[in-house]
Amino acid sequence: MGSSSGSRAGIVPLALIGVLAGIFSGLFGIGGGTLIVPALALWLSFPQRLAAGTSLAAILPMAVVGATSYGVQGNIDWTAAALLAFGVIFGAQLGSYLLAKAPVAFLQWAFLGFLAVVIVSLWVVVPQRDNVISMSVGVGALLLLTGFIVGIFSSLLGVGGGVVLVPVLILFFGTSDLIAKGSSLAMMIPGAISGTIGNRRRKNVNLRAAAIIGIAGSVTAPFGALLAAWIDPFIGNILFSVYLAFIAAQLLWRKIKRRK
Protein backbone atom coordinates (compact mmCIF):
# COMPACT_ATOMS: atom_id res chain seq x y z
CA MET A 1 0.00 0.00 0.00
CA GLY A 2 1.34 3.44 -0.93
CA SER A 3 0.75 5.04 2.48
CA SER A 4 2.70 2.33 4.33
CA SER A 5 5.58 1.85 1.90
CA GLY A 6 8.86 3.16 3.24
CA SER A 7 7.58 2.98 6.84
CA ARG A 8 10.82 1.30 7.95
CA ALA A 9 12.90 4.36 7.06
CA GLY A 10 14.83 5.50 10.13
CA ILE A 11 14.09 8.71 12.02
CA VAL A 12 17.68 9.99 11.74
CA PRO A 13 17.97 9.92 7.92
CA LEU A 14 14.47 11.38 7.57
CA ALA A 15 15.28 14.15 10.05
CA LEU A 16 18.56 14.89 8.25
CA ILE A 17 16.67 15.27 4.98
CA GLY A 18 14.31 17.66 6.76
CA VAL A 19 17.11 19.75 8.25
CA LEU A 20 18.73 20.26 4.84
CA ALA A 21 15.38 20.82 3.10
CA GLY A 22 14.43 23.44 5.69
CA ILE A 23 17.60 25.43 5.07
CA PHE A 24 17.03 25.36 1.32
CA SER A 25 13.35 26.19 1.81
CA GLY A 26 14.12 29.37 3.73
CA LEU A 27 17.14 30.32 1.65
CA PHE A 28 15.54 29.95 -1.78
CA GLY A 29 11.81 30.34 -1.07
CA ILE A 30 11.09 26.77 -2.13
CA GLY A 31 9.28 23.95 -0.39
CA GLY A 32 12.35 21.73 -0.33
CA GLY A 33 10.95 19.10 -2.67
CA THR A 34 13.96 19.35 -4.96
CA LEU A 35 15.94 17.76 -2.15
CA ILE A 36 13.25 15.59 -0.55
CA VAL A 37 12.06 13.73 -3.66
CA PRO A 38 15.48 12.50 -4.87
CA ALA A 39 16.59 11.82 -1.29
CA LEU A 40 13.59 9.59 -0.63
CA ALA A 41 13.72 7.93 -4.05
CA LEU A 42 17.50 7.43 -4.35
CA TRP A 43 18.74 7.14 -0.77
CA LEU A 44 15.75 5.52 1.00
CA SER A 45 14.31 3.60 -1.98
CA PHE A 46 10.84 5.12 -1.86
CA PRO A 47 8.78 4.49 -5.02
CA GLN A 48 8.72 7.64 -7.19
CA ARG A 49 5.01 8.36 -6.65
CA LEU A 50 5.28 7.87 -2.90
CA ALA A 51 8.38 10.09 -2.74
CA ALA A 52 6.52 12.86 -4.56
CA GLY A 53 3.41 12.63 -2.38
CA THR A 54 5.39 12.40 0.87
CA SER A 55 7.51 15.38 -0.15
CA LEU A 56 4.46 17.56 -0.75
CA ALA A 57 3.07 16.74 2.70
CA ALA A 58 6.45 17.48 4.35
CA ILE A 59 6.58 20.85 2.59
CA LEU A 60 3.53 22.17 4.48
CA PRO A 61 5.06 22.88 7.94
CA MET A 62 8.26 24.23 6.36
CA ALA A 63 6.26 26.59 4.15
CA VAL A 64 4.30 27.88 7.15
CA VAL A 65 7.42 28.61 9.19
CA GLY A 66 9.37 30.00 6.23
CA ALA A 67 6.52 32.29 5.16
CA THR A 68 6.21 33.55 8.73
CA SER A 69 9.92 34.39 8.74
CA TYR A 70 9.63 36.39 5.50
CA GLY A 71 6.34 37.98 6.58
CA VAL A 72 7.86 39.33 9.79
CA GLN A 73 10.46 41.10 7.63
CA GLY A 74 7.74 42.54 5.35
CA ASN A 75 8.85 40.45 2.38
CA ILE A 76 5.52 39.00 1.20
CA ASP A 77 3.14 40.42 -1.43
CA TRP A 78 -0.08 39.15 0.12
CA THR A 79 -2.30 40.00 -2.87
CA ALA A 80 -0.03 38.12 -5.28
CA ALA A 81 0.28 35.22 -2.83
CA ALA A 82 -3.51 34.96 -2.52
CA LEU A 83 -4.06 34.94 -6.29
CA LEU A 84 -1.32 32.37 -6.78
CA ALA A 85 -2.71 30.22 -3.98
CA PHE A 86 -6.20 30.24 -5.52
CA GLY A 87 -4.79 28.93 -8.79
CA VAL A 88 -2.58 26.41 -6.99
CA ILE A 89 -5.51 24.80 -5.15
CA PHE A 90 -7.14 23.71 -8.41
CA GLY A 91 -3.87 22.90 -10.15
CA ALA A 92 -2.76 20.69 -7.25
CA GLN A 93 -5.91 18.59 -7.55
CA LEU A 94 -5.25 18.01 -11.25
CA GLY A 95 -1.62 17.22 -10.48
CA SER A 96 -2.50 14.65 -7.82
CA TYR A 97 -4.85 12.97 -10.33
CA LEU A 98 -2.08 12.84 -12.94
CA LEU A 99 0.35 11.49 -10.32
CA ALA A 100 -1.81 8.40 -9.88
CA LYS A 101 -2.14 7.87 -13.65
CA ALA A 102 1.20 8.89 -15.19
CA PRO A 103 3.94 6.27 -15.80
CA VAL A 104 6.87 6.35 -13.35
CA ALA A 105 9.38 6.80 -16.19
CA PHE A 106 7.47 9.85 -17.38
CA LEU A 107 7.56 11.35 -13.87
CA GLN A 108 11.32 10.87 -13.67
CA TRP A 109 12.00 12.49 -17.04
CA ALA A 110 9.54 15.28 -16.26
CA PHE A 111 11.42 15.98 -13.04
CA LEU A 112 14.75 16.08 -14.90
CA GLY A 113 13.34 18.46 -17.49
CA PHE A 114 11.86 20.54 -14.72
CA LEU A 115 15.25 20.88 -13.02
CA ALA A 116 16.98 21.77 -16.30
CA VAL A 117 14.58 24.66 -16.95
CA VAL A 118 15.09 26.00 -13.44
CA ILE A 119 18.90 25.76 -13.65
CA VAL A 120 18.96 27.83 -16.84
CA SER A 121 16.52 30.41 -15.48
CA LEU A 122 18.63 30.99 -12.37
CA TRP A 123 21.54 32.16 -14.56
CA VAL A 124 19.47 34.68 -16.54
CA VAL A 125 17.50 36.20 -13.65
CA VAL A 126 19.15 39.23 -11.99
CA PRO A 127 17.19 39.92 -8.77
CA GLN A 128 16.73 43.52 -7.55
CA ARG A 129 15.96 44.01 -3.87
CA ASP A 130 13.81 47.17 -4.24
CA ASN A 131 11.38 45.91 -6.93
CA VAL A 132 7.68 45.14 -6.29
CA ILE A 133 4.86 43.70 -8.43
CA SER A 134 2.84 46.37 -10.28
CA MET A 135 -0.68 44.97 -9.80
CA SER A 136 -3.44 45.30 -12.44
CA VAL A 137 -6.34 43.19 -13.72
CA GLY A 138 -4.11 41.61 -16.38
CA VAL A 139 -1.32 40.91 -13.91
CA GLY A 140 -3.84 39.37 -11.51
CA ALA A 141 -5.13 37.04 -14.23
CA LEU A 142 -1.57 35.99 -15.09
CA LEU A 143 -0.88 35.29 -11.41
CA LEU A 144 -3.95 33.04 -11.26
CA LEU A 145 -2.80 31.13 -14.35
CA THR A 146 0.74 30.88 -12.99
CA GLY A 147 -0.61 29.48 -9.73
CA PHE A 148 -2.66 26.87 -11.59
CA ILE A 149 0.38 25.66 -13.55
CA VAL A 150 2.55 25.65 -10.42
CA GLY A 151 -0.13 23.61 -8.61
CA ILE A 152 0.07 20.91 -11.26
CA PHE A 153 3.86 20.76 -10.87
CA SER A 154 3.46 20.75 -7.11
CA SER A 155 1.48 17.53 -6.93
CA LEU A 156 2.92 15.82 -10.01
CA LEU A 157 6.58 16.26 -9.05
CA GLY A 158 6.28 16.58 -5.25
CA VAL A 159 7.72 20.09 -5.08
CA GLY A 160 6.17 23.21 -3.62
CA GLY A 161 6.49 25.00 -6.93
CA GLY A 162 8.89 27.62 -5.62
CA VAL A 163 11.71 26.50 -7.88
CA VAL A 164 9.51 27.57 -10.79
CA LEU A 165 7.62 30.41 -9.14
CA VAL A 166 10.51 32.39 -7.64
CA PRO A 167 12.34 32.88 -10.98
CA VAL A 168 9.00 33.58 -12.73
CA LEU A 169 8.03 36.28 -10.22
CA ILE A 170 11.44 37.93 -10.58
CA LEU A 171 11.80 37.64 -14.35
CA PHE A 172 8.21 38.14 -15.59
CA PHE A 173 6.52 40.03 -12.75
CA GLY A 174 9.48 42.24 -11.83
CA THR A 175 9.55 41.74 -8.07
CA SER A 176 12.54 41.53 -5.73
CA ASP A 177 14.08 38.18 -4.88
CA LEU A 178 13.04 38.40 -1.21
CA ILE A 179 9.39 39.24 -1.97
CA ALA A 180 9.37 36.47 -4.59
CA LYS A 181 10.65 33.97 -2.03
CA GLY A 182 8.31 35.08 0.76
CA SER A 183 5.25 35.15 -1.52
CA SER A 184 6.23 31.76 -2.93
CA LEU A 185 6.32 30.17 0.51
CA ALA A 186 2.97 31.73 1.47
CA MET A 187 1.41 30.49 -1.78
CA MET A 188 2.56 26.93 -1.16
CA ILE A 189 0.52 26.44 2.01
CA PRO A 190 -2.97 25.89 0.50
CA GLY A 191 -1.47 24.06 -2.46
CA ALA A 192 0.35 21.62 -0.18
CA ILE A 193 -2.84 21.01 1.79
CA SER A 194 -4.91 20.48 -1.35
CA GLY A 195 -2.36 18.22 -3.04
CA THR A 196 -1.77 16.14 0.09
CA ILE A 197 -5.51 15.49 0.51
CA GLY A 198 -5.62 14.18 -3.05
CA ASN A 199 -2.44 12.11 -2.62
CA ARG A 200 -3.67 10.67 0.68
CA ARG A 201 -6.90 9.58 -0.97
CA ARG A 202 -4.85 7.80 -3.65
CA LYS A 203 -2.37 6.32 -1.11
CA ASN A 204 0.59 8.24 -2.51
CA VAL A 205 1.86 9.67 0.78
CA ASN A 206 3.68 8.32 3.87
CA LEU A 207 2.48 10.60 6.67
CA ARG A 208 5.01 9.33 9.22
CA ALA A 209 7.97 10.17 7.01
CA ALA A 210 6.38 13.48 6.01
CA ALA A 211 5.89 14.48 9.65
CA ILE A 212 9.51 13.73 10.60
CA ILE A 213 10.90 15.61 7.59
CA GLY A 214 8.49 18.52 8.03
CA ILE A 215 9.16 19.04 11.73
CA ALA A 216 12.94 18.90 11.27
CA GLY A 217 12.72 21.32 8.34
CA SER A 218 10.60 23.75 10.33
CA VAL A 219 13.46 24.19 12.80
CA THR A 220 16.00 25.22 10.16
CA ALA A 221 13.79 27.16 7.70
CA PRO A 222 14.05 30.48 9.63
CA PHE A 223 17.86 30.33 9.49
CA GLY A 224 17.67 29.89 5.72
CA ALA A 225 15.41 32.95 5.46
CA LEU A 226 17.88 35.06 7.44
CA LEU A 227 20.73 33.85 5.23
CA ALA A 228 18.75 34.79 2.09
CA ALA A 229 18.60 38.42 3.23
CA TRP A 230 22.31 38.44 4.05
CA ILE A 231 23.92 37.01 0.89
CA ASP A 232 24.05 38.65 -2.53
CA PRO A 233 20.92 37.51 -4.46
CA PHE A 234 22.78 36.51 -7.62
CA ILE A 235 25.32 34.48 -5.62
CA GLY A 236 22.37 32.69 -4.07
CA ASN A 237 21.04 31.89 -7.54
CA ILE A 238 24.38 30.47 -8.63
CA LEU A 239 24.64 28.26 -5.54
CA PHE A 240 21.11 27.01 -6.06
CA SER A 241 21.71 26.20 -9.71
CA VAL A 242 24.85 24.23 -8.83
CA TYR A 243 22.89 22.25 -6.26
CA LEU A 244 20.11 21.48 -8.73
CA ALA A 245 22.64 20.41 -11.36
CA PHE A 246 24.10 17.94 -8.86
CA ILE A 247 20.64 16.49 -8.13
CA ALA A 248 19.83 16.25 -11.85
CA ALA A 249 23.14 14.48 -12.52
CA GLN A 250 22.39 11.98 -9.76
CA LEU A 251 18.98 11.17 -11.18
CA LEU A 252 20.28 10.87 -14.73
CA TRP A 253 23.15 8.59 -13.68
CA ARG A 254 20.71 6.34 -11.82
CA LYS A 255 18.50 6.03 -14.90
CA ILE A 256 21.50 5.20 -17.09
CA LYS A 257 22.65 2.50 -14.66
CA ARG A 258 19.20 0.95 -14.60
CA ARG A 259 19.08 0.78 -18.39
CA LYS A 260 22.46 -0.95 -18.48
C-alpha positions as CSV (number, residue, x, y, z in Angstrom):
1,M,0.0,0.0,0.0
2,G,1.3,3.4,-0.9
3,S,0.8,5.0,2.5
4,S,2.7,2.3,4.3
5,S,5.6,1.9,1.9
6,G,8.9,3.2,3.2
7,S,7.6,3.0,6.8
8,R,10.8,1.3,7.9
9,A,12.9,4.4,7.1
10,G,14.8,5.5,10.1
11,I,14.1,8.7,12.0
12,V,17.7,10.0,11.7
13,P,18.0,9.9,7.9
14,L,14.5,11.4,7.6
15,A,15.3,14.1,10.1
16,L,18.6,14.9,8.3
17,I,16.7,15.3,5.0
18,G,14.3,17.7,6.8
19,V,17.1,19.7,8.3
20,L,18.7,20.3,4.8
21,A,15.4,20.8,3.1
22,G,14.4,23.4,5.7
23,I,17.6,25.4,5.1
24,F,17.0,25.4,1.3
25,S,13.3,26.2,1.8
26,G,14.1,29.4,3.7
27,L,17.1,30.3,1.7
28,F,15.5,30.0,-1.8
29,G,11.8,30.3,-1.1
30,I,11.1,26.8,-2.1
31,G,9.3,24.0,-0.4
32,G,12.3,21.7,-0.3
33,G,10.9,19.1,-2.7
34,T,14.0,19.3,-5.0
35,L,15.9,17.8,-2.2
36,I,13.3,15.6,-0.5
37,V,12.1,13.7,-3.7
38,P,15.5,12.5,-4.9
39,A,16.6,11.8,-1.3
40,L,13.6,9.6,-0.6
41,A,13.7,7.9,-4.1
42,L,17.5,7.4,-4.3
43,W,18.7,7.1,-0.8
44,L,15.8,5.5,1.0
45,S,14.3,3.6,-2.0
46,F,10.8,5.1,-1.9
47,P,8.8,4.5,-5.0
48,Q,8.7,7.6,-7.2
49,R,5.0,8.4,-6.7
50,L,5.3,7.9,-2.9
51,A,8.4,10.1,-2.7
52,A,6.5,12.9,-4.6
53,G,3.4,12.6,-2.4
54,T,5.4,12.4,0.9
55,S,7.5,15.4,-0.2
56,L,4.5,17.6,-0.8
57,A,3.1,16.7,2.7
58,A,6.4,17.5,4.3
59,I,6.6,20.9,2.6
60,L,3.5,22.2,4.5
61,P,5.1,22.9,7.9
62,M,8.3,24.2,6.4
63,A,6.3,26.6,4.1
64,V,4.3,27.9,7.2
65,V,7.4,28.6,9.2
66,G,9.4,30.0,6.2
67,A,6.5,32.3,5.2
68,T,6.2,33.5,8.7
69,S,9.9,34.4,8.7
70,Y,9.6,36.4,5.5
71,G,6.3,38.0,6.6
72,V,7.9,39.3,9.8
73,Q,10.5,41.1,7.6
74,G,7.7,42.5,5.4
75,N,8.9,40.5,2.4
76,I,5.5,39.0,1.2
77,D,3.1,40.4,-1.4
78,W,-0.1,39.1,0.1
79,T,-2.3,40.0,-2.9
80,A,0.0,38.1,-5.3
81,A,0.3,35.2,-2.8
82,A,-3.5,35.0,-2.5
83,L,-4.1,34.9,-6.3
84,L,-1.3,32.4,-6.8
85,A,-2.7,30.2,-4.0
86,F,-6.2,30.2,-5.5
87,G,-4.8,28.9,-8.8
88,V,-2.6,26.4,-7.0
89,I,-5.5,24.8,-5.1
90,F,-7.1,23.7,-8.4
91,G,-3.9,22.9,-10.1
92,A,-2.8,20.7,-7.2
93,Q,-5.9,18.6,-7.6
94,L,-5.3,18.0,-11.2
95,G,-1.6,17.2,-10.5
96,S,-2.5,14.6,-7.8
97,Y,-4.8,13.0,-10.3
98,L,-2.1,12.8,-12.9
99,L,0.4,11.5,-10.3
100,A,-1.8,8.4,-9.9
101,K,-2.1,7.9,-13.6
102,A,1.2,8.9,-15.2
103,P,3.9,6.3,-15.8
104,V,6.9,6.4,-13.4
105,A,9.4,6.8,-16.2
106,F,7.5,9.9,-17.4
107,L,7.6,11.3,-13.9
108,Q,11.3,10.9,-13.7
109,W,12.0,12.5,-17.0
110,A,9.5,15.3,-16.3
111,F,11.4,16.0,-13.0
112,L,14.8,16.1,-14.9
113,G,13.3,18.5,-17.5
114,F,11.9,20.5,-14.7
115,L,15.2,20.9,-13.0
116,A,17.0,21.8,-16.3
117,V,14.6,24.7,-17.0
118,V,15.1,26.0,-13.4
119,I,18.9,25.8,-13.6
120,V,19.0,27.8,-16.8
121,S,16.5,30.4,-15.5
122,L,18.6,31.0,-12.4
123,W,21.5,32.2,-14.6
124,V,19.5,34.7,-16.5
125,V,17.5,36.2,-13.7
126,V,19.1,39.2,-12.0
127,P,17.2,39.9,-8.8
128,Q,16.7,43.5,-7.5
129,R,16.0,44.0,-3.9
130,D,13.8,47.2,-4.2
131,N,11.4,45.9,-6.9
132,V,7.7,45.1,-6.3
133,I,4.9,43.7,-8.4
134,S,2.8,46.4,-10.3
135,M,-0.7,45.0,-9.8
136,S,-3.4,45.3,-12.4
137,V,-6.3,43.2,-13.7
138,G,-4.1,41.6,-16.4
139,V,-1.3,40.9,-13.9
140,G,-3.8,39.4,-11.5
141,A,-5.1,37.0,-14.2
142,L,-1.6,36.0,-15.1
143,L,-0.9,35.3,-11.4
144,L,-4.0,33.0,-11.3
145,L,-2.8,31.1,-14.4
146,T,0.7,30.9,-13.0
147,G,-0.6,29.5,-9.7
148,F,-2.7,26.9,-11.6
149,I,0.4,25.7,-13.6
150,V,2.5,25.6,-10.4
151,G,-0.1,23.6,-8.6
152,I,0.1,20.9,-11.3
153,F,3.9,20.8,-10.9
154,S,3.5,20.8,-7.1
155,S,1.5,17.5,-6.9
156,L,2.9,15.8,-10.0
157,L,6.6,16.3,-9.0
158,G,6.3,16.6,-5.3
159,V,7.7,20.1,-5.1
160,G,6.2,23.2,-3.6
161,G,6.5,25.0,-6.9
162,G,8.9,27.6,-5.6
163,V,11.7,26.5,-7.9
164,V,9.5,27.6,-10.8
165,L,7.6,30.4,-9.1
166,V,10.5,32.4,-7.6
167,P,12.3,32.9,-11.0
168,V,9.0,33.6,-12.7
169,L,8.0,36.3,-10.2
170,I,11.4,37.9,-10.6
171,L,11.8,37.6,-14.3
172,F,8.2,38.1,-15.6
173,F,6.5,40.0,-12.7
174,G,9.5,42.2,-11.8
175,T,9.5,41.7,-8.1
176,S,12.5,41.5,-5.7
177,D,14.1,38.2,-4.9
178,L,13.0,38.4,-1.2
179,I,9.4,39.2,-2.0
180,A,9.4,36.5,-4.6
181,K,10.6,34.0,-2.0
182,G,8.3,35.1,0.8
183,S,5.3,35.2,-1.5
184,S,6.2,31.8,-2.9
185,L,6.3,30.2,0.5
186,A,3.0,31.7,1.5
187,M,1.4,30.5,-1.8
188,M,2.6,26.9,-1.2
189,I,0.5,26.4,2.0
190,P,-3.0,25.9,0.5
191,G,-1.5,24.1,-2.5
192,A,0.4,21.6,-0.2
193,I,-2.8,21.0,1.8
194,S,-4.9,20.5,-1.4
195,G,-2.4,18.2,-3.0
196,T,-1.8,16.1,0.1
197,I,-5.5,15.5,0.5
198,G,-5.6,14.2,-3.0
199,N,-2.4,12.1,-2.6
200,R,-3.7,10.7,0.7
201,R,-6.9,9.6,-1.0
202,R,-4.9,7.8,-3.6
203,K,-2.4,6.3,-1.1
204,N,0.6,8.2,-2.5
205,V,1.9,9.7,0.8
206,N,3.7,8.3,3.9
207,L,2.5,10.6,6.7
208,R,5.0,9.3,9.2
209,A,8.0,10.2,7.0
210,A,6.4,13.5,6.0
211,A,5.9,14.5,9.7
212,I,9.5,13.7,10.6
213,I,10.9,15.6,7.6
214,G,8.5,18.5,8.0
215,I,9.2,19.0,11.7
216,A,12.9,18.9,11.3
217,G,12.7,21.3,8.3
218,S,10.6,23.8,10.3
219,V,13.5,24.2,12.8
220,T,16.0,25.2,10.2
221,A,13.8,27.2,7.7
222,P,14.0,30.5,9.6
223,F,17.9,30.3,9.5
224,G,17.7,29.9,5.7
225,A,15.4,32.9,5.5
226,L,17.9,35.1,7.4
227,L,20.7,33.8,5.2
228,A,18.8,34.8,2.1
229,A,18.6,38.4,3.2
230,W,22.3,38.4,4.1
231,I,23.9,37.0,0.9
232,D,24.0,38.6,-2.5
233,P,20.9,37.5,-4.5
234,F,22.8,36.5,-7.6
235,I,25.3,34.5,-5.6
236,G,22.4,32.7,-4.1
237,N,21.0,31.9,-7.5
238,I,24.4,30.5,-8.6
239,L,24.6,28.3,-5.5
240,F,21.1,27.0,-6.1
241,S,21.7,26.2,-9.7
242,V,24.8,24.2,-8.8
243,Y,22.9,22.3,-6.3
244,L,20.1,21.5,-8.7
245,A,22.6,20.4,-11.4
246,F,24.1,17.9,-8.9
247,I,20.6,16.5,-8.1
248,A,19.8,16.2,-11.8
249,A,23.1,14.5,-12.5
250,Q,22.4,12.0,-9.8
251,L,19.0,11.2,-11.2
252,L,20.3,10.9,-14.7
253,W,23.2,8.6,-13.7
254,R,20.7,6.3,-11.8
255,K,18.5,6.0,-14.9
256,I,21.5,5.2,-17.1
257,K,22.7,2.5,-14.7
258,R,19.2,0.9,-14.6
259,R,19.1,0.8,-18.4
260,K,22.5,-0.9,-18.5
